[in-house]
């Protein structure tokens, strides 16, 4: 729980009573590799904080190809926000790519926290704003660059991820084939 509150308190102030209330609503879970935190076609009903592990957000394009949109690593919140907020079926999958330990809040408990704790909604808005900015910063350089530059940028963005996840997911994220990724990696390590 310490990591969760270290994270939250970067965005605002909570007193001990508020921290205790949040703790009372939290539940620790384990998701094994390849299991889903949330799935396309279903409504997202929980917010998680990744204590250990890496998740990826992915979807299937109109050709049935699996596309990795981005990765979420330790000490970050994970939620399919559009599905969760609007109670709409999700269009993406959130999948564990390593065994993961999360602290989760069910939707009703999360909403109760937002309604009960003064200022918690402002903290959450700051967290969401930061996450959206990171998402844009991480994706926009990848759009116009060549594959090698995209991979080098990936290494900068996700330095703690590269050796912990399958190359197929990295290739999908970069929009290249796995064999192209292998050639790029080989040329860099020479």
C-alpha positions as CSV (number, residue, x, y, z in Angstrom):
1,X,0.0,0.0,0.0
2,X,2.9,2.3,0.6
3,X,3.7,2.6,-3.1
4,X,0.0,3.5,-3.8
5,X,0.0,6.3,-1.3
6,X,3.5,7.5,-2.4
7,X,2.0,7.7,-5.9
8,X,-1.3,9.5,-4.9
9,X,0.4,12.0,-2.6
10,X,2.5,13.3,-5.5
11,X,-0.7,14.8,-6.8
12,X,-2.3,16.2,-3.6
13,X,-2.7,16.0,0.1
14,X,-4.6,13.4,2.2
15,X,-4.9,13.1,6.0
16,X,-4.5,9.8,7.9
17,X,-8.3,9.3,8.2
18,X,-8.7,9.7,4.4
19,X,-5.8,7.3,3.8
20,X,-7.4,4.8,6.1
21,X,-10.7,5.1,4.3
22,X,-9.0,4.5,0.9
23,X,-7.2,1.5,2.4
24,X,-10.5,0.0,3.6
25,X,-11.8,0.0,0.0
26,X,-8.7,-1.5,-1.5
27,X,-8.2,-5.2,-2.3
28,X,-4.9,-6.8,-3.3
29,X,-5.2,-9.2,-6.3
30,X,-2.8,-11.2,-8.4
31,X,-3.2,-11.6,-12.2
32,X,-1.1,-14.3,-13.8
33,X,0.7,-13.7,-17.1
34,X,-1.7,-13.6,-20.1
35,X,-4.8,-13.0,-17.9
36,X,-7.0,-10.0,-18.5
37,X,-7.5,-7.1,-16.2
38,X,-10.4,-5.9,-18.4
39,X,-11.6,-7.1,-21.8
40,X,-13.1,-5.7,-25.0
41,X,-16.8,-6.1,-25.1
42,X,-17.2,-5.9,-21.3
43,X,-17.7,-2.9,-19.1
44,X,-14.6,-2.0,-17.0
45,X,-15.6,-2.2,-13.4
46,X,-12.4,-1.6,-11.5
47,X,-9.4,0.8,-11.1
48,X,-6.1,-0.8,-10.3
49,X,-2.7,0.3,-9.1
50,X,0.2,-1.9,-10.4
51,X,2.4,-2.9,-7.5
52,X,4.4,-5.5,-9.5
53,X,4.4,-6.4,-13.1
54,X,3.5,-5.1,-16.5
55,X,0.2,-4.8,-18.4
56,X,-0.4,-4.0,-22.0
57,X,-3.4,-2.4,-23.7
58,X,-4.2,-4.0,-27.0
59,X,-7.0,-4.4,-29.6
60,X,-7.6,-6.2,-32.8
61,X,-7.7,-4.3,-36.0
62,X,-10.1,-4.9,-38.9
63,X,-7.8,-7.6,-40.3
64,X,-7.8,-9.5,-37.0
65,X,-4.3,-8.4,-36.2
66,X,-3.4,-7.9,-32.6
67,X,-2.1,-4.3,-32.0
68,X,-0.4,-3.3,-28.8
69,X,-1.2,0.3,-28.0
70,X,1.0,0.8,-24.9
71,X,2.4,-0.7,-21.8
72,X,1.7,0.1,-18.1
73,X,4.3,-0.7,-15.6
74,X,4.7,-0.6,-11.8
75,X,3.6,2.3,-9.8
76,X,0.9,3.4,-12.2
77,X,-2.9,3.3,-12.2
78,X,-4.7,1.1,-14.8
79,X,-8.3,1.6,-15.9
80,X,-10.1,1.6,-19.2
81,X,-11.3,5.1,-18.4
82,X,-13.9,5.5,-21.1
83,X,-15.5,2.2,-20.3
84,X,-15.3,2.7,-16.6
85,X,-16.6,6.3,-16.5
86,X,-19.4,5.9,-19.1
87,X,-20.3,2.2,-18.3
88,X,-19.8,1.3,-22.0
89,X,-18.3,-1.9,-23.3
90,X,-14.5,-1.6,-23.7
91,X,-12.9,-1.6,-27.2
92,X,-9.5,-2.8,-25.9
93,X,-8.0,-5.5,-23.7
94,X,-5.8,-4.8,-20.7
95,X,-3.7,-7.9,-20.4
96,X,-1.0,-9.0,-17.9
97,X,2.3,-9.7,-19.8
98,X,4.0,-10.7,-16.6
99,X,2.6,-12.0,-13.4
100,X,1.1,-8.9,-11.7
101,X,0.2,-7.8,-8.2
102,X,-2.4,-5.0,-8.1
103,X,-4.3,-3.0,-5.6
104,X,-7.9,-2.7,-7.0
105,X,-11.0,-0.7,-6.2
106,X,-14.4,-1.8,-7.5
107,X,-16.3,0.9,-9.3
108,X,-18.9,1.5,-6.5
109,X,-16.0,1.9,-3.9
110,X,-14.0,4.2,-6.2
111,X,-17.1,6.4,-6.8
112,X,-17.7,6.5,-3.0
113,X,-14.1,7.6,-2.5
114,X,-14.6,10.4,-5.1
115,X,-17.8,11.5,-3.4
116,X,-16.6,11.3,0.2
117,X,-13.0,12.5,0.3
118,X,-12.8,16.2,-0.2
119,X,-10.2,17.0,-2.9
120,X,-9.8,13.3,-4.1
121,X,-11.5,14.1,-7.4
122,X,-9.0,16.8,-8.0
123,X,-6.1,14.4,-7.3
124,X,-7.6,11.8,-9.6
125,X,-8.0,14.5,-12.4
126,X,-4.3,15.3,-12.1
127,X,-3.4,11.7,-12.3
128,X,-5.5,11.2,-15.4
129,X,-4.2,14.3,-17.0
130,X,-0.6,13.2,-16.4
131,X,-1.4,9.7,-17.8
132,X,-3.0,11.2,-21.0
133,X,0.0,13.5,-21.5
134,X,2.4,10.6,-21.1
135,X,0.4,8.6,-23.6
136,X,0.6,11.3,-26.2
137,X,4.3,12.0,-25.5
138,X,5.0,8.3,-25.9
139,X,3.0,7.7,-29.1
140,X,3.6,10.9,-31.1
141,X,7.4,10.5,-31.8
142,X,6.7,7.0,-33.0
143,X,4.4,8.1,-35.8
144,X,6.8,9.7,-38.2
145,X,10.1,8.0,-37.4
146,X,11.8,5.0,-39.1
147,X,11.7,1.7,-37.3
148,X,15.2,1.9,-35.7
149,X,14.5,5.3,-34.3
150,X,11.1,4.1,-33.0
151,X,12.9,1.2,-31.2
152,X,15.5,3.5,-29.7
153,X,12.7,5.8,-28.5
154,X,10.9,2.8,-27.0
155,X,14.1,1.9,-25.0
156,X,14.1,5.5,-23.7
157,X,10.4,5.5,-22.8
158,X,10.3,2.0,-21.3
159,X,13.8,1.3,-20.0
160,X,12.5,-1.2,-17.4
161,X,10.2,-3.1,-19.7
162,X,12.3,-4.2,-22.7
163,X,13.8,-7.4,-21.1
164,X,10.6,-8.4,-19.3
165,X,8.2,-8.8,-22.2
166,X,7.9,-10.8,-25.4
167,X,9.5,-9.2,-28.5
168,X,6.3,-9.8,-30.4
169,X,4.5,-7.3,-28.2
170,X,7.3,-4.7,-28.7
171,X,7.1,-5.3,-32.5
172,X,3.4,-4.8,-32.4
173,X,3.7,-1.6,-30.4
174,X,6.3,-0.3,-32.9
175,X,4.2,-1.4,-35.9
176,X,6.9,-3.7,-37.4
177,X,7.4,-7.4,-37.8
178,X,9.2,-9.4,-35.2
179,X,12.0,-10.3,-37.8
180,X,12.5,-6.6,-38.5
181,X,12.8,-5.9,-34.7
182,X,15.4,-8.7,-34.4
183,X,17.5,-7.2,-37.2
184,X,17.3,-3.7,-35.6
185,X,18.2,-5.2,-32.2
186,X,21.2,-7.0,-33.8
187,X,22.4,-3.9,-35.6
188,X,22.3,-1.9,-32.3
189,X,24.2,-4.4,-30.3
190,X,27.1,-4.7,-32.8
